[in-house]
Amino acid sequence: MSYEGSQKVNESSSTNEVDIGTEQVAHVYAKAIVEAADAAGCRKEVVSQLNMLAHDVLPKIPQALEVFASPKVTTDAKEEVINRLAKGRLQPTTTHSLHILARHGRLGILAAVAKATSRLADELDGIHKALFTTAVPLTDEKKNDVLKDVQQSLGMSLRPSFVVDASIIGGLVVQIGDTIYDQSVATSLTKLGNQLRQRNISALQTGEYSWQT
């Protein structure tokens, strides 16, 4: 599979609203957490546990979410909840990180911090986030095959997510950062149409085609 024909995404065209302030704060805490986890030799576990708490555990416990996010709840009360959640389940570094967030009034952005730690960990490991777009849903086995193929072709490790867009007709579109590798049928047809139009224009200009009968 060739990925020579890449193109840049216009970053200014993004329609997603991003809380830049929250992302910046989350990045600061994430950097400290990753450094502490590296020093303790448990980065992978800490990153996994923070994301598990933010995306799997807390959404199922609305009361805990409210406690974490509320400025009216004391730090002591929040740390008590943390200790109950962590007991026998979390790495000491994970628990300590949660306590730091609580003391600084930042537990309400735990999801953003967890996302930032994952991003930083991936960067340190040389892993790039990639969005795979296909015309039809793929089985897990096929996703793995496609991932291996693309990683081998590009020579990089990828953290994939898959979406379906029937408008590409067939083939595959891969976006990594602001670069798109487009191997879709729709794009191929468009390129072919443009080539044919250009060929016809050139033929008219050189006299290869004549309006005379």
C-alpha positions as a Markdown table, in Angstrom:
| # | Residue | x | y | z |
|---|---|---|---|---|
| 1 | Met | 0.0 | 0.0 | 0.0 |
| 2 | Ser | 1.5 | 3.4 | -1.0 |
| 3 | Tyr | 0.9 | 6.6 | 1.0 |
| 4 | Glu | 2.9 | 9.0 | -1.2 |
| 5 | Gly | -0.1 | 11.2 | -1.9 |
| 6 | Ser | -0.5 | 13.0 | 1.4 |
| 7 | Gln | -2.0 | 16.4 | 2.0 |
| 8 | Lys | -2.2 | 18.9 | 4.9 |
| 9 | Val | -5.4 | 19.6 | 6.8 |
| 10 | Asn | -6.3 | 23.3 | 7.2 |
| 11 | Glu | -6.0 | 23.6 | 10.9 |
| 12 | Ser | -8.1 | 26.8 | 11.0 |
| 13 | Ser | -11.1 | 24.9 | 9.6 |
| 14 | Ser | -11.6 | 22.9 | 12.8 |
| 15 | Thr | -15.2 | 23.2 | 14.1 |
| 16 | Asn | -14.5 | 21.7 | 17.5 |
| 17 | Glu | -14.6 | 24.1 | 20.4 |
| 18 | Val | -11.6 | 23.5 | 22.6 |
| 19 | Asp | -11.1 | 24.9 | 26.1 |
| 20 | Ile | -7.5 | 26.0 | 25.6 |
| 21 | Gly | -7.2 | 27.1 | 29.3 |
| 22 | Thr | -8.2 | 23.6 | 30.6 |
| 23 | Glu | -5.9 | 21.9 | 28.1 |
| 24 | Gln | -2.9 | 24.0 | 29.2 |
| 25 | Val | -3.6 | 23.3 | 32.9 |
| 26 | Ala | -4.1 | 19.6 | 32.2 |
| 27 | His | -0.9 | 19.5 | 30.3 |
| 28 | Val | 1.1 | 20.9 | 33.2 |
| 29 | Tyr | -0.3 | 18.3 | 35.6 |
| 30 | Ala | 0.0 | 15.5 | 33.1 |
| 31 | Lys | 3.7 | 16.3 | 32.6 |
| 32 | Ala | 4.4 | 16.1 | 36.3 |
| 33 | Ile | 2.4 | 12.9 | 36.6 |
| 34 | Val | 4.2 | 11.2 | 33.8 |
| 35 | Glu | 7.6 | 12.3 | 35.2 |
| 36 | Ala | 6.7 | 10.9 | 38.6 |
| 37 | Ala | 5.4 | 7.7 | 37.1 |
| 38 | Asp | 8.6 | 7.3 | 35.0 |
| 39 | Ala | 10.7 | 7.8 | 38.2 |
| 40 | Ala | 8.6 | 5.1 | 39.9 |
| 41 | Gly | 8.8 | 2.8 | 36.8 |
| 42 | Cys | 5.0 | 2.6 | 36.5 |
| 43 | Arg | 4.0 | 5.0 | 33.7 |
| 44 | Lys | 1.9 | 2.5 | 31.8 |
| 45 | Glu | -0.1 | 1.5 | 34.9 |
| 46 | Val | -0.6 | 5.1 | 36.0 |
| 47 | Val | -1.8 | 6.3 | 32.6 |
| 48 | Ser | -4.2 | 3.3 | 32.3 |
| 49 | Gln | -5.6 | 3.8 | 35.8 |
| 50 | Leu | -6.2 | 7.6 | 35.4 |
| 51 | Asn | -8.1 | 6.9 | 32.1 |
| 52 | Met | -10.0 | 4.0 | 33.7 |
| 53 | Leu | -11.1 | 6.3 | 36.6 |
| 54 | Ala | -12.0 | 9.2 | 34.2 |
| 55 | His | -13.8 | 7.2 | 31.6 |
| 56 | Asp | -15.0 | 4.0 | 33.1 |
| 57 | Val | -15.4 | 4.3 | 36.9 |
| 58 | Leu | -16.4 | 7.8 | 37.7 |
| 59 | Pro | -19.1 | 8.1 | 35.0 |
| 60 | Lys | -20.9 | 5.2 | 36.8 |
| 61 | Ile | -20.7 | 7.0 | 40.2 |
| 62 | Pro | -22.4 | 10.4 | 39.7 |
| 63 | Gln | -22.0 | 11.2 | 43.4 |
| 64 | Ala | -18.2 | 10.9 | 43.2 |
| 65 | Leu | -18.1 | 13.0 | 40.1 |
| 66 | Glu | -20.1 | 15.7 | 41.8 |
| 67 | Val | -17.8 | 15.6 | 44.8 |
| 68 | Phe | -14.7 | 15.9 | 42.6 |
| 69 | Ala | -16.1 | 18.8 | 40.6 |
| 70 | Ser | -17.7 | 20.8 | 43.4 |
| 71 | Pro | -15.8 | 23.7 | 44.9 |
| 72 | Lys | -18.1 | 23.5 | 47.9 |
| 73 | Val | -16.7 | 20.1 | 48.9 |
| 74 | Thr | -13.7 | 20.3 | 51.2 |
| 75 | Thr | -10.3 | 18.9 | 50.2 |
| 76 | Asp | -10.4 | 16.5 | 53.1 |
| 77 | Ala | -13.8 | 15.1 | 51.9 |
| 78 | Lys | -12.4 | 14.7 | 48.3 |
| 79 | Glu | -9.3 | 12.9 | 49.6 |
| 80 | Glu | -11.4 | 10.6 | 51.6 |
| 81 | Val | -13.3 | 9.6 | 48.4 |
| 82 | Ile | -10.0 | 9.1 | 46.6 |
| 83 | Asn | -8.7 | 6.8 | 49.4 |
| 84 | Arg | -11.8 | 4.7 | 49.2 |
| 85 | Leu | -11.5 | 4.4 | 45.4 |
| 86 | Ala | -7.8 | 3.7 | 45.5 |
| 87 | Lys | -7.6 | 1.2 | 48.3 |
| 88 | Gly | -5.9 | -1.9 | 47.0 |
| 89 | Arg | -6.6 | -0.9 | 43.4 |
| 90 | Leu | -4.3 | 1.9 | 42.4 |
| 91 | Gln | -0.6 | 2.5 | 42.1 |
| 92 | Pro | 0.7 | 4.8 | 44.9 |
| 93 | Thr | 1.7 | 7.3 | 42.1 |
| 94 | Thr | -1.8 | 7.3 | 40.8 |
| 95 | Thr | -3.3 | 7.9 | 44.2 |
| 96 | His | -0.7 | 10.6 | 45.0 |
| 97 | Ser | -1.6 | 12.3 | 41.7 |
| 98 | Leu | -5.3 | 12.4 | 42.6 |
| 99 | His | -4.5 | 13.9 | 46.0 |
| 100 | Ile | -2.4 | 16.6 | 44.3 |
| 101 | Leu | -5.3 | 17.4 | 42.0 |
| 102 | Ala | -7.7 | 17.5 | 44.9 |
| 103 | Arg | -5.4 | 19.9 | 46.9 |
| 104 | His | -5.1 | 22.2 | 44.0 |
| 105 | Gly | -8.9 | 22.2 | 43.2 |
| 106 | Arg | -8.3 | 20.4 | 39.9 |
| 107 | Leu | -10.2 | 17.1 | 40.3 |
| 108 | Gly | -12.9 | 18.5 | 38.1 |
| 109 | Ile | -10.6 | 18.3 | 35.0 |
| 110 | Leu | -9.5 | 14.7 | 35.7 |
| 111 | Ala | -10.7 | 13.6 | 32.3 |
| 112 | Ala | -8.6 | 16.3 | 30.6 |
| 113 | Val | -5.6 | 15.4 | 32.7 |
| 114 | Ala | -6.0 | 11.7 | 31.9 |
| 115 | Lys | -6.2 | 12.5 | 28.2 |
| 116 | Ala | -3.1 | 14.7 | 28.4 |
| 117 | Thr | -1.1 | 11.9 | 30.2 |
| 118 | Ser | -2.0 | 9.5 | 27.5 |
| 119 | Arg | -0.9 | 11.9 | 24.8 |
| 120 | Leu | 2.4 | 12.6 | 26.5 |
| 121 | Ala | 3.1 | 8.9 | 27.1 |
| 122 | Asp | 2.4 | 8.2 | 23.4 |
| 123 | Glu | 4.8 | 11.0 | 22.4 |
| 124 | Leu | 7.5 | 9.6 | 24.7 |
| 125 | Asp | 7.0 | 6.1 | 23.2 |
| 126 | Gly | 7.0 | 7.4 | 19.6 |
| 127 | Ile | 3.3 | 6.5 | 19.1 |
| 128 | His | 1.1 | 8.8 | 16.9 |
| 129 | Lys | -2.7 | 9.0 | 17.0 |
| 130 | Ala | -4.3 | 8.1 | 13.7 |
| 131 | Leu | -7.9 | 8.3 | 12.5 |
| 132 | Phe | -8.8 | 5.6 | 10.0 |
| 133 | Thr | -11.8 | 6.2 | 7.8 |
| 134 | Thr | -13.4 | 3.4 | 5.9 |
| 135 | Ala | -16.5 | 3.1 | 3.7 |
| 136 | Val | -17.9 | 0.1 | 5.7 |
| 137 | Pro | -17.4 | -1.1 | 9.3 |
| 138 | Leu | -14.5 | -3.4 | 9.7 |
| 139 | Thr | -14.1 | -6.5 | 12.0 |
| 140 | Asp | -11.5 | -6.3 | 14.7 |
| 141 | Glu | -9.4 | -8.7 | 12.8 |
| 142 | Lys | -9.5 | -6.6 | 9.7 |
| 143 | Lys | -8.8 | -3.4 | 11.7 |
| 144 | Asn | -5.6 | -5.1 | 13.0 |
| 145 | Asp | -4.6 | -6.1 | 9.5 |
| 146 | Val | -5.1 | -2.6 | 8.2 |
| 147 | Leu | -3.2 | -1.1 | 11.2 |
| 148 | Lys | -0.3 | -3.4 | 10.6 |
| 149 | Asp | -0.2 | -2.6 | 6.9 |
| 150 | Val | -0.3 | 1.1 | 7.4 |
| 151 | Gln | 2.3 | 1.1 | 10.2 |
| 152 | Gln | 4.6 | -1.0 | 8.0 |
| 153 | Ser | 4.1 | 1.4 | 5.1 |
| 154 | Leu | 4.7 | 4.6 | 7.1 |
| 155 | Gly | 7.4 | 3.2 | 9.4 |
| 156 | Met | 5.7 | 4.5 | 12.6 |
| 157 | Ser | 3.7 | 3.2 | 15.5 |
| 158 | Leu | 0.1 | 4.3 | 15.6 |
| 159 | Arg | -2.7 | 4.5 | 18.1 |
| 160 | Pro | -5.8 | 4.0 | 15.9 |
| 161 | Ser | -9.4 | 5.0 | 16.0 |
| 162 | Phe | -11.8 | 4.0 | 13.3 |
| 163 | Val | -14.8 | 5.8 | 11.8 |
| 164 | Val | -17.1 | 4.9 | 8.9 |
| 165 | Asp | -17.9 | 7.3 | 6.0 |
| 166 | Ala | -19.8 | 5.8 | 3.1 |
| 167 | Ser | -19.0 | 8.8 | 0.9 |
| 168 | Ile | -15.4 | 7.7 | 0.3 |
| 169 | Ile | -17.0 | 4.7 | -1.5 |
| 170 | Gly | -14.1 | 2.3 | -0.8 |
| 171 | Gly | -10.5 | 2.2 | 0.1 |
| 172 | Leu | -9.0 | 4.0 | 3.1 |
| 173 | Val | -8.3 | 7.5 | 4.4 |
| 174 | Val | -5.8 | 7.8 | 7.3 |
| 175 | Gln | -5.2 | 11.1 | 9.2 |
| 176 | Ile | -2.2 | 11.5 | 11.4 |
| 177 | Gly | -1.9 | 14.9 | 12.9 |
| 178 | Asp | -2.5 | 17.4 | 10.1 |
| 179 | Thr | -1.5 | 15.0 | 7.4 |
| 180 | Ile | -4.0 | 12.9 | 5.4 |
| 181 | Tyr | -3.1 | 9.8 | 3.4 |
| 182 | Asp | -6.0 | 9.3 | 1.0 |
| 183 | Gln | -6.4 | 6.0 | -0.7 |
| 184 | Ser | -10.2 | 6.2 | -1.2 |
| 185 | Val | -12.1 | 5.4 | -4.4 |
| 186 | Ala | -13.9 | 8.7 | -4.3 |
| 187 | Thr | -10.6 | 10.6 | -4.4 |
| 188 | Ser | -9.2 | 8.4 | -7.1 |
| 189 | Leu | -12.3 | 9.0 | -9.2 |
| 190 | Thr | -12.0 | 12.8 | -8.7 |
| 191 | Lys | -8.3 | 12.7 | -9.7 |
| 192 | Leu | -9.1 | 10.7 | -12.8 |
| 193 | Gly | -11.9 | 13.1 | -13.7 |
| 194 | Asn | -9.5 | 16.0 | -13.3 |
| 195 | Gln | -6.9 | 14.3 | -15.4 |
| 196 | Leu | -9.3 | 13.6 | -18.2 |
| 197 | Arg | -10.6 | 17.2 | -18.2 |
| 198 | Gln | -7.0 | 18.5 | -18.4 |
| 199 | Arg | -6.2 | 16.1 | -21.2 |
| 200 | Asn | -9.2 | 17.3 | -23.2 |
| 201 | Ile | -8.3 | 21.0 | -22.6 |
| 202 | Ser | -4.7 | 20.3 | -23.8 |
| 203 | Ala | -6.0 | 18.4 | -26.9 |
| 204 | Leu | -8.2 | 21.4 | -27.8 |
| 205 | Gln | -5.4 | 23.8 | -27.4 |
| 206 | Thr | -3.0 | 21.8 | -29.5 |
| 207 | Gly | -5.5 | 21.2 | -32.2 |
| 208 | Glu | -5.7 | 17.5 | -31.6 |
| 209 | Tyr | -9.5 | 17.9 | -31.3 |
| 210 | Ser | -11.3 | 19.9 | -34.0 |
| 211 | Trp | -14.8 | 21.3 | -34.1 |
| 212 | Gln | -14.8 | 20.9 | -37.9 |
| 213 | Thr | -16.4 | 17.9 | -39.4 |
